[in-house]
Amino acid sequence: MLKKELIYCNPRFKTREQAYDAIFQYIELYYNRKRMHSALGYLSPARFAEQFKRKAVA
């Protein structure tokens, strides 16, 4: 997914730092927070953690 969604869609990074920043933002801001994962019941990791915390408190 990373290559398809980020690397191939972006023509070229001018510096290694630009590539690192873009990949970091993709992972931290999209992949870990918004992208749904089948192993988590088609929830994003953030939503799964939120539900887990709620159930643990209740």
PDBQT receptor file of N, H, CA, C and O in Angstrom, charges set to zero:
ATOM      1  N   MET A   1       0.811  -1.198   0.000  1.00  0.00    +0.000 N 
ATOM      2  CA  MET A   1       0.000   0.000   0.000  1.00  0.00    +0.000 C 
ATOM      3  C   MET A   1       0.856   1.264   0.000  1.00  0.00    +0.000 C 
ATOM      4  O   MET A   1       0.563   2.219  -0.720  1.00  0.00    +0.000 OA
ATOM      5  N   LEU A   2       1.894   1.265   0.795  1.00  0.00    +0.000 N 
ATOM      6  H   LEU A   2       2.131   0.489   1.380  1.00  0.00    +0.000 HD
ATOM      7  CA  LEU A   2       2.726   2.462   0.887  1.00  0.00    +0.000 C 
ATOM      8  C   LEU A   2       3.249   2.861  -0.477  1.00  0.00    +0.000 C 
ATOM      9  O   LEU A   2       3.165   4.028  -0.858  1.00  0.00    +0.000 OA
ATOM     10  N   LYS A   3       3.788   1.905  -1.216  1.00  0.00    +0.000 N 
ATOM     11  H   LYS A   3       3.856   0.957  -0.906  1.00  0.00    +0.000 HD
ATOM     12  CA  LYS A   3       4.324   2.242  -2.530  1.00  0.00    +0.000 C 
ATOM     13  C   LYS A   3       3.228   2.730  -3.465  1.00  0.00    +0.000 C 
ATOM     14  O   LYS A   3       3.414   3.699  -4.202  1.00  0.00    +0.000 OA
ATOM     15  N   LYS A   4       2.098   2.061  -3.431  1.00  0.00    +0.000 N 
ATOM     16  H   LYS A   4       1.946   1.275  -2.833  1.00  0.00    +0.000 HD
ATOM     17  CA  LYS A   4       1.017   2.424  -4.351  1.00  0.00    +0.000 C 
ATOM     18  C   LYS A   4       0.400   3.769  -3.989  1.00  0.00    +0.000 C 
ATOM     19  O   LYS A   4       0.157   4.596  -4.867  1.00  0.00    +0.000 OA
ATOM     20  N   GLU A   5       0.146   3.992  -2.700  1.00  0.00    +0.000 N 
ATOM     21  H   GLU A   5       0.344   3.320  -1.986  1.00  0.00    +0.000 HD
ATOM     22  CA  GLU A   5      -0.554   5.200  -2.271  1.00  0.00    +0.000 C 
ATOM     23  C   GLU A   5       0.334   6.417  -2.133  1.00  0.00    +0.000 C 
ATOM     24  O   GLU A   5      -0.145   7.542  -2.278  1.00  0.00    +0.000 OA
ATOM     25  N   LEU A   6       1.603   6.229  -1.858  1.00  0.00    +0.000 N 
ATOM     26  H   LEU A   6       1.992   5.315  -1.740  1.00  0.00    +0.000 HD
ATOM     27  CA  LEU A   6       2.455   7.386  -1.602  1.00  0.00    +0.000 C 
ATOM     28  C   LEU A   6       3.599   7.505  -2.596  1.00  0.00    +0.000 C 
ATOM     29  O   LEU A   6       3.759   8.546  -3.232  1.00  0.00    +0.000 OA
ATOM     30  N   ILE A   7       4.374   6.479  -2.732  1.00  0.00    +0.000 N 
ATOM     31  H   ILE A   7       4.244   5.634  -2.215  1.00  0.00    +0.000 HD
ATOM     32  CA  ILE A   7       5.585   6.578  -3.531  1.00  0.00    +0.000 C 
ATOM     33  C   ILE A   7       5.277   6.742  -5.018  1.00  0.00    +0.000 C 
ATOM     34  O   ILE A   7       5.815   7.642  -5.663  1.00  0.00    +0.000 OA
ATOM     35  N   TYR A   8       4.419   5.886  -5.568  1.00  0.00    +0.000 N 
ATOM     36  H   TYR A   8       3.982   5.155  -5.044  1.00  0.00    +0.000 HD
ATOM     37  CA  TYR A   8       4.143   5.962  -7.000  1.00  0.00    +0.000 C 
ATOM     38  C   TYR A   8       3.277   7.156  -7.363  1.00  0.00    +0.000 C 
ATOM     39  O   TYR A   8       3.297   7.592  -8.514  1.00  0.00    +0.000 OA
ATOM     40  N   CYS A   9       2.531   7.689  -6.437  1.00  0.00    +0.000 N 
ATOM     41  H   CYS A   9       2.515   7.335  -5.502  1.00  0.00    +0.000 HD
ATOM     42  CA  CYS A   9       1.691   8.860  -6.714  1.00  0.00    +0.000 C 
ATOM     43  C   CYS A   9       2.488  10.152  -6.670  1.00  0.00    +0.000 C 
ATOM     44  O   CYS A   9       2.077  11.159  -7.247  1.00  0.00    +0.000 OA
ATOM     45  N   ASN A  10       3.615  10.128  -5.993  1.00  0.00    +0.000 N 
ATOM     46  H   ASN A  10       3.949   9.310  -5.524  1.00  0.00    +0.000 HD
ATOM     47  CA  ASN A  10       4.465  11.305  -5.896  1.00  0.00    +0.000 C 
ATOM     48  C   ASN A  10       5.584  11.150  -6.929  1.00  0.00    +0.000 C 
ATOM     49  O   ASN A  10       6.343  10.183  -6.872  1.00  0.00    +0.000 OA
ATOM     50  N   PRO A  11       5.695  12.090  -7.872  1.00  0.00    +0.000 N 
ATOM     51  CA  PRO A  11       6.667  11.905  -8.947  1.00  0.00    +0.000 C 
ATOM     52  C   PRO A  11       8.085  11.648  -8.451  1.00  0.00    +0.000 C 
ATOM     53  O   PRO A  11       8.700  10.660  -8.851  1.00  0.00    +0.000 OA
ATOM     54  N   ARG A  12       8.601  12.484  -7.619  1.00  0.00    +0.000 N 
ATOM     55  H   ARG A  12       8.101  13.287  -7.295  1.00  0.00    +0.000 HD
ATOM     56  CA  ARG A  12       9.948  12.283  -7.071  1.00  0.00    +0.000 C 
ATOM     57  C   ARG A  12      10.144  13.196  -5.860  1.00  0.00    +0.000 C 
ATOM     58  O   ARG A  12       9.642  14.319  -5.809  1.00  0.00    +0.000 OA
ATOM     59  N   PHE A  13      10.870  12.686  -4.917  1.00  0.00    +0.000 N 
ATOM     60  H   PHE A  13      11.277  11.774  -4.958  1.00  0.00    +0.000 HD
ATOM     61  CA  PHE A  13      11.258  13.505  -3.778  1.00  0.00    +0.000 C 
ATOM     62  C   PHE A  13      12.612  14.120  -4.111  1.00  0.00    +0.000 C 
ATOM     63  O   PHE A  13      13.485  13.456  -4.670  1.00  0.00    +0.000 OA
ATOM     64  N   LYS A  14      12.778  15.382  -3.766  1.00  0.00    +0.000 N 
ATOM     65  H   LYS A  14      12.069  15.921  -3.311  1.00  0.00    +0.000 HD
ATOM     66  CA  LYS A  14      14.035  16.058  -4.088  1.00  0.00    +0.000 C 
ATOM     67  C   LYS A  14      15.139  15.724  -3.103  1.00  0.00    +0.000 C 
ATOM     68  O   LYS A  14      16.318  15.719  -3.457  1.00  0.00    +0.000 OA
ATOM     69  N   THR A  15      14.755  15.445  -1.862  1.00  0.00    +0.000 N 
ATOM     70  H   THR A  15      13.798  15.450  -1.574  1.00  0.00    +0.000 HD
ATOM     71  CA  THR A  15      15.767  15.102  -0.862  1.00  0.00    +0.000 C 
ATOM     72  C   THR A  15      15.309  13.886  -0.076  1.00  0.00    +0.000 C 
ATOM     73  O   THR A  15      14.132  13.527  -0.090  1.00  0.00    +0.000 OA
ATOM     74  N   ARG A  16      16.243  13.267   0.599  1.00  0.00    +0.000 N 
ATOM     75  H   ARG A  16      17.200  13.558   0.609  1.00  0.00    +0.000 HD
ATOM     76  CA  ARG A  16      15.927  12.137   1.459  1.00  0.00    +0.000 C 
ATOM     77  C   ARG A  16      15.014  12.580   2.594  1.00  0.00    +0.000 C 
ATOM     78  O   ARG A  16      14.141  11.828   3.026  1.00  0.00    +0.000 OA
ATOM     79  N   GLU A  17      15.219  13.801   3.075  1.00  0.00    +0.000 N 
ATOM     80  H   GLU A  17      15.929  14.411   2.725  1.00  0.00    +0.000 HD
ATOM     81  CA  GLU A  17      14.401  14.329   4.166  1.00  0.00    +0.000 C 
ATOM     82  C   GLU A  17      12.940  14.488   3.731  1.00  0.00    +0.000 C 
ATOM     83  O   GLU A  17      12.032  14.213   4.515  1.00  0.00    +0.000 OA
ATOM     84  N   GLN A  18      12.709  14.924   2.508  1.00  0.00    +0.000 N 
ATOM     85  H   GLN A  18      13.447  15.148   1.871  1.00  0.00    +0.000 HD
ATOM     86  CA  GLN A  18      11.338  15.042   2.001  1.00  0.00    +0.000 C 
ATOM     87  C   GLN A  18      10.673  13.667   1.953  1.00  0.00    +0.000 C 
ATOM     88  O   GLN A  18       9.509  13.521   2.326  1.00  0.00    +0.000 OA
ATOM     89  N   ALA A  19      11.402  12.680   1.500  1.00  0.00    +0.000 N 
ATOM     90  H   ALA A  19      12.347  12.798   1.197  1.00  0.00    +0.000 HD
ATOM     91  CA  ALA A  19      10.854  11.322   1.441  1.00  0.00    +0.000 C 
ATOM     92  C   ALA A  19      10.564  10.811   2.848  1.00  0.00    +0.000 C 
ATOM     93  O   ALA A  19       9.503  10.238   3.092  1.00  0.00    +0.000 OA
ATOM     94  N   TYR A  20      11.492  11.012   3.766  1.00  0.00    +0.000 N 
ATOM     95  H   TYR A  20      12.354  11.478   3.567  1.00  0.00    +0.000 HD
ATOM     96  CA  TYR A  20      11.309  10.561   5.148  1.00  0.00    +0.000 C 
ATOM     97  C   TYR A  20      10.083  11.226   5.773  1.00  0.00    +0.000 C 
ATOM     98  O   TYR A  20       9.260  10.561   6.402  1.00  0.00    +0.000 OA
ATOM     99  N   ASP A  21       9.969  12.542   5.593  1.00  0.00    +0.000 N 
ATOM    100  H   ASP A  21      10.638  13.082   5.082  1.00  0.00    +0.000 HD
ATOM    101  CA  ASP A  21       8.828  13.274   6.174  1.00  0.00    +0.000 C 
ATOM    102  C   ASP A  21       7.506  12.786   5.597  1.00  0.00    +0.000 C 
ATOM    103  O   ASP A  21       6.534  12.601   6.330  1.00  0.00    +0.000 OA
ATOM    104  N   ALA A  22       7.469  12.579   4.290  1.00  0.00    +0.000 N 
ATOM    105  H   ALA A  22       8.258  12.730   3.695  1.00  0.00    +0.000 HD
ATOM    106  CA  ALA A  22       6.237  12.128   3.657  1.00  0.00    +0.000 C 
ATOM    107  C   ALA A  22       5.859  10.732   4.132  1.00  0.00    +0.000 C 
ATOM    108  O   ALA A  22       4.687  10.468   4.402  1.00  0.00    +0.000 OA
ATOM    109  N   ILE A  23       6.823   9.847   4.237  1.00  0.00    +0.000 N 
ATOM    110  H   ILE A  23       7.775  10.061   4.018  1.00  0.00    +0.000 HD
ATOM    111  CA  ILE A  23       6.550   8.479   4.687  1.00  0.00    +0.000 C 
ATOM    112  C   ILE A  23       6.128   8.482   6.147  1.00  0.00    +0.000 C 
ATOM    113  O   ILE A  23       5.195   7.768   6.515  1.00  0.00    +0.000 OA
ATOM    114  N   PHE A  24       6.786   9.263   6.983  1.00  0.00    +0.000 N 
ATOM    115  H   PHE A  24       7.544   9.843   6.684  1.00  0.00    +0.000 HD
ATOM    116  CA  PHE A  24       6.423   9.358   8.397  1.00  0.00    +0.000 C 
ATOM    117  C   PHE A  24       4.989   9.868   8.545  1.00  0.00    +0.000 C 
ATOM    118  O   PHE A  24       4.203   9.304   9.306  1.00  0.00    +0.000 OA
ATOM    119  N   GLN A  25       4.652  10.930   7.822  1.00  0.00    +0.000 N 
ATOM    120  H   GLN A  25       5.290  11.389   7.204  1.00  0.00    +0.000 HD
ATOM    121  CA  GLN A  25       3.297  11.476   7.899  1.00  0.00    +0.000 C 
ATOM    122  C   GLN A  25       2.269  10.471   7.407  1.00  0.00    +0.000 C 
ATOM    123  O   GLN A  25       1.192  10.347   7.991  1.00  0.00    +0.000 OA
ATOM    124  N   TYR A  26       2.591   9.753   6.342  1.00  0.00    +0.000 N 
ATOM    125  H   TYR A  26       3.465   9.853   5.868  1.00  0.00    +0.000 HD
ATOM    126  CA  TYR A  26       1.672   8.738   5.822  1.00  0.00    +0.000 C 
ATOM    127  C   TYR A  26       1.391   7.682   6.880  1.00  0.00    +0.000 C 
ATOM    128  O   TYR A  26       0.238   7.320   7.116  1.00  0.00    +0.000 OA
ATOM    129  N   ILE A  27       2.443   7.190   7.512  1.00  0.00    +0.000 N 
ATOM    130  H   ILE A  27       3.380   7.484   7.321  1.00  0.00    +0.000 HD
ATOM    131  CA  ILE A  27       2.275   6.124   8.504  1.00  0.00    +0.000 C 
ATOM    132  C   ILE A  27       1.555   6.636   9.743  1.00  0.00    +0.000 C 
ATOM    133  O   ILE A  27       0.597   6.016  10.203  1.00  0.00    +0.000 OA
ATOM    134  N   GLU A  28       2.000   7.746  10.281  1.00  0.00    +0.000 N 
ATOM    135  H   GLU A  28       2.778   8.250   9.908  1.00  0.00    +0.000 HD
ATOM    136  CA  GLU A  28       1.453   8.245  11.543  1.00  0.00    +0.000 C 
ATOM    137  C   GLU A  28       0.087   8.916  11.405  1.00  0.00    +0.000 C 
ATOM    138  O   GLU A  28      -0.761   8.783  12.288  1.00  0.00    +0.000 OA
ATOM    139  N   LEU A  29      -0.129   9.628  10.312  1.00  0.00    +0.000 N 
ATOM    140  H   LEU A  29       0.559   9.736   9.595  1.00  0.00    +0.000 HD
ATOM    141  CA  LEU A  29      -1.372  10.387  10.194  1.00  0.00    +0.000 C 
ATOM    142  C   LEU A  29      -2.450   9.660   9.410  1.00  0.00    +0.000 C 
ATOM    143  O   LEU A  29      -3.635   9.901   9.643  1.00  0.00    +0.000 OA
ATOM    144  N   TYR A  30      -2.086   8.785   8.496  1.00  0.00    +0.000 N 
ATOM    145  H   TYR A  30      -1.124   8.589   8.306  1.00  0.00    +0.000 HD
ATOM    146  CA  TYR A  30      -3.106   8.082   7.732  1.00  0.00    +0.000 C 
ATOM    147  C   TYR A  30      -3.173   6.607   8.112  1.00  0.00    +0.000 C 
ATOM    148  O   TYR A  30      -4.210   6.126   8.570  1.00  0.00    +0.000 OA
ATOM    149  N   TYR A  31      -2.091   5.904   7.926  1.00  0.00    +0.000 N 
ATOM    150  H   TYR A  31      -1.249   6.294   7.554  1.00  0.00    +0.000 HD
ATOM    151  CA  TYR A  31      -2.115   4.452   8.080  1.00  0.00    +0.000 C 
ATOM    152  C   TYR A  31      -2.510   4.032   9.490  1.00  0.00    +0.000 C 
ATOM    153  O   TYR A  31      -3.363   3.159   9.652  1.00  0.00    +0.000 OA
ATOM    154  N   ASN A  32      -1.917   4.625  10.498  1.00  0.00    +0.000 N 
ATOM    155  H   ASN A  32      -1.224   5.334  10.366  1.00  0.00    +0.000 HD
ATOM    156  CA  ASN A  32      -2.195   4.219  11.871  1.00  0.00    +0.000 C 
ATOM    157  C   ASN A  32      -3.472   4.817  12.440  1.00  0.00    +0.000 C 
ATOM    158  O   ASN A  32      -4.007   4.287  13.413  1.00  0.00    +0.000 OA
ATOM    159  N   ARG A  33      -3.976   5.894  11.871  1.00  0.00    +0.000 N 
ATOM    160  H   ARG A  33      -3.542   6.325  11.080  1.00  0.00    +0.000 HD
ATOM    161  CA  ARG A  33      -5.150   6.551  12.450  1.00  0.00    +0.000 C 
ATOM    162  C   ARG A  33      -6.432   6.361  11.654  1.00  0.00    +0.000 C 
ATOM    163  O   ARG A  33      -7.514   6.302  12.239  1.00  0.00    +0.000 OA
ATOM    164  N   LYS A  34      -6.334   6.265  10.339  1.00  0.00    +0.000 N 
ATOM    165  H   LYS A  34      -5.456   6.312   9.864  1.00  0.00    +0.000 HD
ATOM    166  CA  LYS A  34      -7.545   6.269   9.524  1.00  0.00    +0.000 C 
ATOM    167  C   LYS A  34      -7.779   4.988   8.746  1.00  0.00    +0.000 C 
ATOM    168  O   LYS A  34      -8.927   4.589   8.550  1.00  0.00    +0.000 OA
ATOM    169  N   ARG A  35      -6.720   4.337   8.299  1.00  0.00    +0.000 N 
ATOM    170  H   ARG A  35      -5.788   4.661   8.458  1.00  0.00    +0.000 HD
ATOM    171  CA  ARG A  35      -6.885   3.174   7.430  1.00  0.00    +0.000 C 
ATOM    172  C   ARG A  35      -7.473   2.013   8.215  1.00  0.00    +0.000 C 
ATOM    173  O   ARG A  35      -6.995   1.681   9.300  1.00  0.00    +0.000 OA
ATOM    174  N   MET A  36      -8.504   1.404   7.669  1.00  0.00    +0.000 N 
ATOM    175  H   MET A  36      -8.893   1.673   6.787  1.00  0.00    +0.000 HD
ATOM    176  CA  MET A  36      -9.149   0.280   8.341  1.00  0.00    +0.000 C 
ATOM    177  C   MET A  36      -8.324  -0.988   8.144  1.00  0.00    +0.000 C 
ATOM    178  O   MET A  36      -7.747  -1.209   7.079  1.00  0.00    +0.000 OA
ATOM    179  N   HIS A  37      -8.279  -1.817   9.185  1.00  0.00    +0.000 N 
ATOM    180  H   HIS A  37      -8.748  -1.638  10.050  1.00  0.00    +0.000 HD
ATOM    181  CA  HIS A  37      -7.513  -3.060   9.155  1.00  0.00    +0.000 C 
ATOM    182  C   HIS A  37      -8.462  -4.230   9.380  1.00  0.00    +0.000 C 
ATOM    183  O   HIS A  37      -9.264  -4.211  10.313  1.00  0.00    +0.000 OA
ATOM    184  N   SER A  38      -8.372  -5.237   8.536  1.00  0.00    +0.000 N 
ATOM    185  H   SER A  38      -7.720  -5.253   7.778  1.00  0.00    +0.000 HD
ATOM    186  CA  SER A  38      -9.264  -6.387   8.657  1.00  0.00    +0.000 C 
ATOM    187  C   SER A  38      -9.022  -7.143   9.966  1.00  0.00    +0.000 C 
ATOM    188  O   SER A  38      -9.962  -7.692  10.542  1.00  0.00    +0.000 OA
ATOM    189  N   ALA A  39      -7.791  -7.177  10.434  1.00  0.00    +0.000 N 
ATOM    190  H   ALA A  39      -7.028  -6.732   9.966  1.00  0.00    +0.000 HD
ATOM    191  CA  ALA A  39      -7.487  -7.882  11.683  1.00  0.00    +0.000 C 
ATOM    192  C   ALA A  39      -8.123  -7.216  12.903  1.00  0.00    +0.000 C 
ATOM    193  O   ALA A  39      -8.246  -7.836  13.959  1.00  0.00    +0.000 OA
ATOM    194  N   LEU A  40      -8.523  -5.969  12.759  1.00  0.00    +0.000 N 
ATOM    195  H   LEU A  40      -8.424  -5.464  11.902  1.00  0.00    +0.000 HD
ATOM    196  CA  LEU A  40      -9.147  -5.220  13.858  1.00  0.00    +0.000 C 
ATOM    197  C   LEU A  40     -10.644  -5.060  13.641  1.00  0.00    +0.000 C 
ATOM    198  O   LEU A  40     -11.261  -4.137  14.172  1.00  0.00    +0.000 OA
ATOM    199  N   GLY A  41     -11.217  -5.956  12.865  1.00  0.00    +0.000 N 
ATOM    200  H   GLY A  41     -10.716  -6.706  12.434  1.00  0.00    +0.000 HD
ATOM    201  CA  GLY A  41     -12.654  -5.866  12.604  1.00  0.00    +0.000 C 
ATOM    202  C   GLY A  41     -13.009  -4.684  11.723  1.00  0.00    +0.000 C 
ATOM    203  O   GLY A  41     -14.069  -4.080  11.882  1.00  0.00    +0.000 OA
ATOM    204  N   TYR A  42     -12.136  -4.357  10.807  1.00  0.00    +0.000 N 
ATOM    205  H   TYR A  42     -11.274  -4.848  10.677  1.00  0.00    +0.000 HD
ATOM    206  CA  TYR A  42     -12.318  -3.241   9.878  1.00  0.00    +0.000 C 
ATOM    207  C   TYR A  42     -12.484  -1.906  10.598  1.00  0.00    +0.000 C 
ATOM    208  O   TYR A  42     -13.288  -1.060  10.205  1.00  0.00    +0.000 OA
ATOM    209  N   LEU A  43     -11.709  -1.745  11.651  1.00  0.00    +0.000 N 
ATOM    210  H   LEU A  43     -11.056  -2.432  11.970  1.00  0.00    +0.000 HD
ATOM    211  CA  LEU A  43     -11.605  -0.466  12.351  1.00  0.00    +0.000 C 
ATOM    212  C   LEU A  43     -10.200   0.071  12.152  1.00  0.00    +0.000 C 
ATOM    213  O   LEU A  43      -9.269  -0.690  11.889  1.00  0.00    +0.000 OA
ATOM    214  N   SER A  44     -10.050   1.377  12.277  1.00  0.00    +0.000 N 
ATOM    215  H   SER A  44     -10.806   1.995  12.491  1.00  0.00    +0.000 HD
ATOM    216  CA  SER A  44      -8.706   1.945  12.257  1.00  0.00    +0.000 C 
ATOM    217  C   SER A  44      -8.056   1.617  13.597  1.00  0.00    +0.000 C 
ATOM    218  O   SER A  44      -8.760   1.389  14.581  1.00  0.00    +0.000 OA
ATOM    219  N   PRO A  45      -6.731   1.587  13.653  1.00  0.00    +0.000 N 
ATOM    220  CA  PRO A  45      -6.075   1.325  14.928  1.00  0.00    +0.000 C 
ATOM    221  C   PRO A  45      -6.485   2.312  16.018  1.00  0.00    +0.000 C 
ATOM    222  O   PRO A  45      -6.624   1.928  17.179  1.00  0.00    +0.000 OA
ATOM    223  N   ALA A  46      -6.679   3.574  15.658  1.00  0.00    +0.000 N 
ATOM    224  H   ALA A  46      -6.566   3.887  14.714  1.00  0.00    +0.000 HD
ATOM    225  CA  ALA A  46      -7.088   4.574  16.648  1.00  0.00    +0.000 C 
ATOM    226  C   ALA A  46      -8.478   4.263  17.199  1.00  0.00    +0.000 C 
ATOM    227  O   ALA A  46      -8.697   4.326  18.409  1.00  0.00    +0.000 OA
ATOM    228  N   ARG A  47      -9.412   3.929  16.316  1.00  0.00    +0.000 N 
ATOM    229  H   ARG A  47      -9.234   3.878  15.334  1.00  0.00    +0.000 HD
ATOM    230  CA  ARG A  47     -10.774   3.618  16.766  1.00  0.00    +0.000 C 
ATOM    231  C   ARG A  47     -10.793   2.320  17.577  1.00  0.00    +0.000 C 
ATOM    232  O   ARG A  47     -11.519   2.216  18.566  1.00  0.00    +0.000 OA
ATOM    233  N   PHE A  48     -10.001   1.338  17.163  1.00  0.00    +0.000 N 
ATOM    234  H   PHE A  48      -9.411   1.422  16.360  1.00  0.00    +0.000 HD
ATOM    235  CA  PHE A  48      -9.924   0.083  17.895  1.00  0.00    +0.000 C 
ATOM    236  C   PHE A  48      -9.412   0.326  19.318  1.00  0.00    +0.000 C 
ATOM    237  O   PHE A  48      -9.967  -0.204  20.281  1.00  0.00    +0.000 OA
ATOM    238  N   ALA A  49      -8.359   1.122  19.443  1.00  0.00    +0.000 N 
ATOM    239  H   ALA A  49      -7.908   1.552  18.661  1.00  0.00    +0.000 HD
ATOM    240  CA  ALA A  49      -7.801   1.434  20.761  1.00  0.00    +0.000 C 
ATOM    241  C   ALA A  49      -8.818   2.188  21.606  1.00  0.00    +0.000 C 
ATOM    242  O   ALA A  49      -8.932   1.944  22.807  1.00  0.00    +0.000 OA
ATOM    243  N   GLU A  50      -9.556   3.101  20.987  1.00  0.00    +0.000 N 
ATOM    244  H   GLU A  50      -9.463   3.299  20.011  1.00  0.00    +0.000 HD
ATOM    245  CA  GLU A  50     -10.586   3.863  21.701  1.00  0.00    +0.000 C 
ATOM    246  C   GLU A  50     -11.666   2.928  22.242  1.00  0.00    +0.000 C 
ATOM    247  O   GLU A  50     -12.063   3.045  23.401  1.00  0.00    +0.000 OA
ATOM    248  N   GLN A  51     -12.138   2.009  21.418  1.00  0.00    +0.000 N 
ATOM    249  H   GLN A  51     -11.815   1.914  20.476  1.00  0.00    +0.000 HD
ATOM    250  CA  GLN A  51     -13.155   1.064  21.870  1.00  0.00    +0.000 C 
ATOM    251  C   GLN A  51     -12.613   0.136  22.949  1.00  0.00    +0.000 C 
ATOM    252  O   GLN A  51     -13.318  -0.202  23.900  1.00  0.00    +0.000 OA
ATOM    253  N   PHE A  52     -11.361  -0.271  22.797  1.00  0.00    +0.000 N 
ATOM    254  H   PHE A  52     -10.788   0.004  22.025  1.00  0.00    +0.000 HD
ATOM    255  CA  PHE A  52     -10.740  -1.145  23.788  1.00  0.00    +0.000 C 
ATOM    256  C   PHE A  52     -10.665  -0.447  25.146  1.00  0.00    +0.000 C 
ATOM    257  O   PHE A  52     -10.958  -1.052  26.177  1.00  0.00    +0.000 OA
ATOM    258  N   LYS A  53     -10.275   0.819  25.142  1.00  0.00    +0.000 N 
ATOM    259  H   LYS A  53     -10.037   1.311  24.304  1.00  0.00    +0.000 HD
ATOM    260  CA  LYS A  53     -10.192   1.585  26.389  1.00  0.00    +0.000 C 
ATOM    261  C   LYS A  53     -11.561   1.728  27.039  1.00  0.00    +0.000 C 
ATOM    262  O   LYS A  53     -11.695   1.586  28.254  1.00  0.00    +0.000 OA
ATOM    263  N   ARG A  54     -12.583   2.011  26.224  1.00  0.00    +0.000 N 
ATOM    264  H   ARG A  54     -12.474   2.126  25.236  1.00  0.00    +0.000 HD
ATOM    265  CA  ARG A  54     -13.927   2.155  26.755  1.00  0.00    +0.000 C 
ATOM    266  C   ARG A  54     -14.408   0.870  27.408  1.00  0.00    +0.000 C 
ATOM    267  O   ARG A  54     -15.012   0.904  28.481  1.00  0.00    +0.000 OA
ATOM    268  N   LYS A  55     -14.147  -0.256  26.772  1.00  0.00    +0.000 N 
ATOM    269  H   LYS A  55     -13.657  -0.284  25.901  1.00  0.00    +0.000 HD
ATOM    270  CA  LYS A  55     -14.584  -1.544  27.313  1.00  0.00    +0.000 C 
ATOM    271  C   LYS A  55     -13.798  -1.908  28.583  1.00  0.00    +0.000 C 
ATOM    272  O   LYS A  55     -14.340  -2.540  29.490  1.00  0.00    +0.000 OA
ATOM    273  N   ALA A  56     -12.551  -1.517  28.643  1.00  0.00    +0.000 N 
ATOM    274  H   ALA A  56     -12.111  -1.004  27.906  1.00  0.00    +0.000 HD
ATOM    275  CA  ALA A  56     -11.734  -1.824  29.816  1.00  0.00    +0.000 C 
ATOM    276  C   ALA A  56     -12.192  -1.020  31.031  1.00  0.00    +0.000 C 
ATOM    277  O   ALA A  56     -12.117  -1.504  32.160  1.00  0.00    +0.000 OA
ATOM    278  N   VAL A  57     -12.663   0.196  30.806  1.00  0.00    +0.000 N 
ATOM    279  H   VAL A  57     -12.724   0.589  29.889  1.00  0.00    +0.000 HD
ATOM    280  CA  VAL A  57     -13.118   1.069  31.890  1.00  0.00    +0.000 C 
ATOM    281  C   VAL A  57     -14.498   0.635  32.372  1.00  0.00    +0.000 C 
ATOM    282  O   VAL A  57     -14.790   0.715  33.565  1.00  0.00    +0.000 OA
ATOM    283  N   ALA A  58     -15.345   0.180  31.459  1.00  0.00    +0.000 N 
ATOM    284  H   ALA A  58     -15.107   0.115  30.490  1.00  0.00    +0.000 HD
ATOM    285  CA  ALA A  58     -16.714  -0.162  31.795  1.00  0.00    +0.000 C 
ATOM    286  C   ALA A  58     -16.850  -1.417  32.583  1.00  0.00    +0.000 C 
ATOM    287  O   ALA A  58     -17.964  -1.811  32.929  1.00  0.00    +0.000 OA
TER     288      ALA A  58
